[in-house]
Amino acid sequence: MLVSPNKTSARGTCNRSRRPVPGTILVTEALTPDLYDAIVTSVAVICTRGGRTGHMQSLCRSRGIPVLRVTPDDLPLLAGEVTLHLDRASVILDGVVPAPRAPRTDFDTLHDVDSICVVIADSTDIRSTNTLPHLDRVDRFFIREEFACLAADQSPIDALRAGVTEAERYGARIGAELCAMVGELLPHQTLVMRLLDLRSDDAAQITTGVPVHDEPNPELGLHGARWLLEERLYPHAFRALRAHLRQHLGPAAARVSFAVPFINDLAEFHRLRRHLGLTADTSLSVFVETPAAVHAAADFCRAGASELFVGTKDLIQFYLAADRGNHLVASVYQTRHPAVLAALAQAVAAGRRTGVPVHVFALGADVDHYVRHLPTRRLMMCTAELHQAARHLAAPVPAR
């Protein structure tokens, strides 16, 4: 199982159309951004490629949509009605076989957490999270710009390469998406948007009007901060986005902040601030997801980064040289490896020394371990796993 929610099985008709068909199980070779509409309407996904922490797998984790990987030879055999037994990581054709309930993840240490930043896909995730009991520590929501693009049916590179006017229209449309999200916030909550971080392989799936470079290794290629610095019209889009927020939210626009993705060092941080035309009093957060960024964490804090968000999914693959999307090295991709824990502790310590908040992303299975073994009281979690945590915290304690 690449993504497994808190239930034992999922049943539906196999959908190979690549189009949204509510209530079906999407069957596809790989999860790509062009499948966004089909993914969010599915009850489950079956694919042959990818890892637990890929970008679209993160979308599924946010929505509680299970993802099962099968061998390429088995994919053509899946047709008609099927049942996914999530705790057995198996597929049954037609008939339903009862399955035992999977063990529950322990979330008791969430009582020791001061702040939870929830990774969302759109405004409905905020609305559903704010109905949960026992989770008053949720004070931030985190959205990737590429997910806001998909929710708004936008093709960012097409827009950014079509001239200033289209770039500004794109920024305003993303601003409208953020305004809808702010409307769902509780008074003590804020919204953070990570600026656009489309790898070339993902960008090619949703770009129609301009060519996208075919890179041999997109994970290590032109994306994140290095792409933003190269994109001539992105500053126009970003200014239009912020102007839309100010126009439609007024003072509440201050509840929206922005984070820089895939950045290495202080030089890139300063260059990007200048590229975006940010004044000294405009806050900008940093998404720490490379070893170089861990090394520069203290520099980011001293230079005025308002927050650090530690993206463990990318960070782990770079520290352990294990592609997070390659199931053949899944055993090497260890979320609790000593080198990983040392890196996380270093980033948290840098924030503590300078008074800068640091949120560490944790998969549900790692929440307890991270809280117990890292000097952090601030976590990032996906929506569906936070819902699972709320159910756990609300459950009565068994009598002994």
N, C-alpha and C positions, 0 to 999 in steps of 0.2 A: 504494500500500500504506500503510495506517495503522499496522499492526504487522507486521513481517516477521521470522521466526525464521531460524536458520542452516540452512535446507534449501531445495531448489529448487522443490518442488511439494507440494501436498496434494490428496488425492483422497477423495471420499466422496459419499454420497447427500444431496441437498438436504433439509433439515429445516425445514419451515415451521410445525411444530406448537407451537413455543414451549416444548415440554417436553424434558427431557433424553433424548436418544437417543445413546448412546455411539458414537463413530466417524463421526458424520455432519458435514456442513457446515451450520452454522446460517445461514439466510437470513432477514433481518429488516430492517425499515426503519431502525431505530436501536437502539443498544445501551443498555439500561436495566437498573437493578438487579433488576427482577423476572425478568430472564432469567438470573440468576446460575447456577442449576443447569444450564440448557441450555448456557450458554457453557462452563463448566468441563468438560463431557463432550464437547465438539465438537473436531474436528481443525482446524477453521478457521471463520471467520465472514465472511459477505458482507453488507454493509449499504449504505444510500444516504446516510446522514447521519453527521456526526461528524468529529472531527479526530484527529491522532496521539496527543494527550495527554489525552483525556477520561478520566474516572474508570474506566469499564468497559474502555476500551482499555488502561489501566494494568494492570487485572486480566489481560487477555489477554497483555500484555507479560511480566508476571510468570510466567505459565504457558507461554509460548512458543507461544501460539495465534495464528496469522496472521489479520489482519483486512484485507479488501479492500473498498474503497468503489467502487460502480458507480453509474451514472446511474439515476434512478427508472424510466425507460422500460425499462431492461434487466432490472430485478429480476424482473418477472413471467415473463421468458423462461427463468429458471433452474429446471430441474426434472430429476429423475432423477439419474444419476451425472454429476458434473462434476469437473474437475481445475483447481486453481488453480496457475498458474505464477507463483511468487512473485517471481522476478527480472524477469519481464516484466510483472508486475501485470496479468495477463489471466486470463480464464476460458475453458476449452475444454469444450464439451459432449461427453460420452461419451469419445471416444478420447484417448489420452495422447500428447503430442508431446514428445520429448526437449528439454530446455532446458539452456543452459550454466549453470555454477555462478556464483553472484553473488560479487563481490569480497568478501574478508574484511576486517572491521574490524580496525585495528591496536590491540592492547591492551598493547603492550610497556611503556608508561609506568606500568602498574599496579605494576611493580617499585618505583616511586618513591613509592607511596601507603602511608601508615602505617596507615590504618584504612578498612575498607569496611563500610558499613551497607546491608544487603540488604532491599529492599522485598518483602514476602511477602504471600500471600493466606491461608495457614493453616499448620499445623504440618508438613504434608508438604513444603513448600518449604524449611523448615529442615533436615529430614532429608536431602533430596536435595542441598542445598548443602553440607552437612557431609561428604559423601562425595567432594567434588571435590578433586583434587590442586592444589598450588601456590597455594592461597588461604588461607594461615594468617592473612592480614590481615583476614579477616571476623571482626569482634568484636561486631557489633550486628545485630539484625534489627528491622525496622520494619513494624508492622501498623496499618492504619487501623481504627478501631472499627467503621466501617460494613462492612468486609470480615469482621470477626469476627462481626458480626450476621448477615450472609448465610451464613457457614459454620455458625452455630448455629441457623439458621432462625428468627431473631428479627425482629420488627417493632418497632423502638425507640420510635417515637412512639406507637404503640398502647399499648405497655407503660407509657411515661412518663405518659400521660394517663389511665391506669386507676386511679390512686391509689398511695399509698406502698408498699403490699404488692407490687403488680405491678412497680413501679419497682425495688424491692429484689430481686425475683426475676430481673428482667432483668439487673441488675448482677452477681448471682451466676452467671448463665449465661455472661456475657461473661468473668467471672473463671475459670470452668471452662475456657473456650477458651484463655485465656492460660496456665493451668496446664499444659495439654497441650503448648503451645508451649515452655514452660520445660523440660519433660521432654526435649525434643529438643536443648537447648543443650549445647554443649561447655563445659568449666569456665571458659574465659576469656570467654565470650560473655554478652551481655545482650539484653533485649527492650524495645523502646520502642513504646508504643501512642499513636497520635494520637487525641485525644478526638473524639467524634462530630462530623462535618462534612457533614451531609446538606443539600444544596440542596433547595428546595421542589419542583423538578421531579422530582428523584430520589426524594424522600420520598413523593411522591404515588404512585409506582409500587409501593411496598411497604407503604403504610399503608391499613388497611381500616376501622378503627372510628371515626376522627375526621377532620374536614375539614382539608385542608392549604391554606394560602394560595396563591392563584394569583398569582405575582409576574411583572411584565413583564420583568424581567431577573434571573433567579435567581442568576447568577454574582456580581452585585453586591448581592444581597439579604440576607435574614435567615438566615445560616448561620455556621459556625465559632464563634469566641469570642462574637460578638454574639448568636447563637442560644442558646449555653450559658448566657449571662447572663440570658436571658429565660425559660429552661426551669426552672420552679419545682421539679420533682421530680428533676431530673438529679443534684443533690448526694446525694440518697438512694441513687440507683443507683450513683454513684461510691463512696460509703462502703461499700456492700454488696460492690462489686467488690473493693475493697482488703481488706475483712475476709475475703472468700473466699480471697484470695491468702495472707494471713497464716495463716489456719486450715489451709490445705492445703499450703503451701510452707514455713512456718516462716521461718527466717532467709533462705532462698532467695527470699522475696518481694522482697527488696531488689534482685534482679536485674531487676525489672520497673520501668520508669519511664514517665512520661506527658508528652506534648507538646501544647501549645495550638495549635489550627489557626486560620488566617485571622484573625490578630490585627494590630492597627494600631500600638498605642502602649503606653507604660508604664502609663497610667491603666487601660486594659482589663486588663492583666496583673495589677495589684494587685486590681482589682475581682473578677476571676475567682478568684484565690486565696482571697479572702474568701468568695465565693459557694460554693466547693467545701469551705470549712472547713479549708484547709490550714494547718498550723502552720509556723513559720519554718524548722524543720529538715527540712521535706518538699520534695524537689526537684521542679522542674517545668521542662520544656524549652519552647522556642518554635519554632514552624514559621513561617519567614520567607517570605511569599509575596505581599506587597504592597509597593509603593514606600515607604509610610509605615513598614512594619516594617523595611525596610532602613535608613531614616533613624533608627529607634529601636533598632537592633541593639546599639549600645554601651550604651544605657540598660537594655535587657533584661539584658545581661551584668552590669552593675554592680548591678542589683536582685536578682541571685541566680539567674538562669536557668541551669540546669545544663548545657544544650547548646543550640546553634542548629542547626536543620535547614532548609536553604534549598530551598524548593520551586520549582524553576525553571519548571515547567509553567505555573502560574498567574502567577508573577512576570513571565515573558516576555510573556504576553498583556496584562498591565496596563501594562508599560513601553512596549510597541509599539502599544497600542490595536488588537490583532489577536486576535479571538476564536479560541481554540485549537480550538474545535469546528466552525469554519466553513471548509470547504475552499476557499471562494472567496478567502480572504485567507491561504492557506497560504504563499504566497511572502513575505508580510510577517512571518510568524511565524518569526523568525530566532534560533536558539539561540546564535549567536555574534555578535550585533549588538554594536557598541561600547558602547551604553548598558547592555545586559544584562551584559556582562563587567565594566563599571565597577561596577554594583550588586553583583555577586557578590564582586568584590574588596573592596568596602566592608564587606560583611558578614563576610567572612573576616578582614579586618584588625581589626574590632571585637573578634572573639573572640581573636585573637592578643594584642592589647594587654591583655586581662583574664584570659587563661588559660582561656577557655571554649572547648571543642571546637566546631568548626563543620563540619558535613557538607553538601556541595553535591550535589544530585541531578544526575546526568548520564545522558542517553541514550547507548547504546553508541557511536553515531557521534561523540559529543562527548567521550568519555573522554580520548583523547589530547590534544585541543585544550585542554580545561580544565586538565589537569595541567600542560601546558607554559605556559599563559598566565595562570593564576591562582595566587595564593600559597597554595594549599591542598594538603594531603596527606591529606585525608579526603573520601571520596566516598560517595554513595548510588547504588545501582544496582538495577534490577529483576532478579528471579531468573534468567529465561531468558537475559538478556544477560550475566549473570555466568557462567552455564554456558558460553556461547559464548566468553567470555574464558578460562575454564579450559582449554577445548579448544585455543585458540590458544597459550596458554602451555605446554601439554604437548606440542605438535607439535614434531617435530625441526626444527632450523634447516637450511634447504636449503644444500647445498654450493655454494660459489662458484668 
